[in-house]
Amino acid sequence: MMTSRTDAPRSAGIVIIGNEILCGRTRDTNSHWLSNRLHDLGIQVRCIITIPDEEDQIIRTVREFSNQHDYVLVTGGIGPTPDDVTRQAVAMAFDTELATDPDAERVMRERYRDRINSYRLEMARIPRGSTLIRNKSFAAPGFQIKNVYVFPGVPQLLAEMFDQIIPSLETGEFFERRIPAHIPESEFAQILFSTPQPLGISIGSYPTMHEDGSWTVAIIVSGNDALAVDETAGGIEHQLRELERSKGIDESNR
């Protein structure tokens, strides 16, 4: 039986930190991966931003996103080199300071033994009051402070560590209906403009150009209320099929 959710989904903002992303040296795959995972958990990503390894900008962005979203996910800049300023900046964003986490230090010392040095130990310093997010690779640990979750920028580490935070998230479910269109967007746009959009329901039209030069279009109706998604999509599809039939397009030649 179809169920209906009327409470609003939790929102998330994603902050990608790294000069290497902004200059094109490194491809950002983390925001795409995080968006997929959060969507699967019924959490709505509202904003994604990429910013440089600059303390002032990280401080401003983390504060702003923390106030605007239920959850903030940050990746990059928590290693041992001079450009890794994220830990310090996040601490400053919440008016606190870095402090050595005993568990992180212990793991570092056990892992590296006689190869331990001050730079590796620096990665065990996280904002005071944070909760550690561990990784099995003994690399820079992540941490959570308030509604902000900070991860290394290495995609494999992010994927390894993400599941640890799921119990702290209020998750839900998104529902989606895909309606294929067989006429150009400009010919059915009025249907979408005239369709009432219930609170929490998203209606979008997405054209795709294929290698042979042909186009296909899909209308996507999504949201966290299954009944509203189904009713809205049903209304759009009915009008769309009527319009297509009026233009001589029917089931036999779609």
Buried (B, 14 or more C-beta within 10 A) or exposed (E): EEEEBEEBBBBBBBBBBBBBBBEEEBEBEBBEBBBEBBBEBBBBBEBBBBBBBBBEBBBBBBBBBBEEBBBBBBBBBBBBEEBBBBBBBBBBBBEBEBBBBEEBBEBBEEEEEEEBEEEBBBBBBBBBBBBBBBBEEBBBBBBBBBBBBBBBBBBEBBBBBBEBBEEEBEEBEBBEBEBEBBEEBEBBEEBBEEBEEBEBBBBEBEEEEEEEEEEEBEBBBBBBBBBBBBBBBEBBBEBBBEBBEEEEBEEEEE
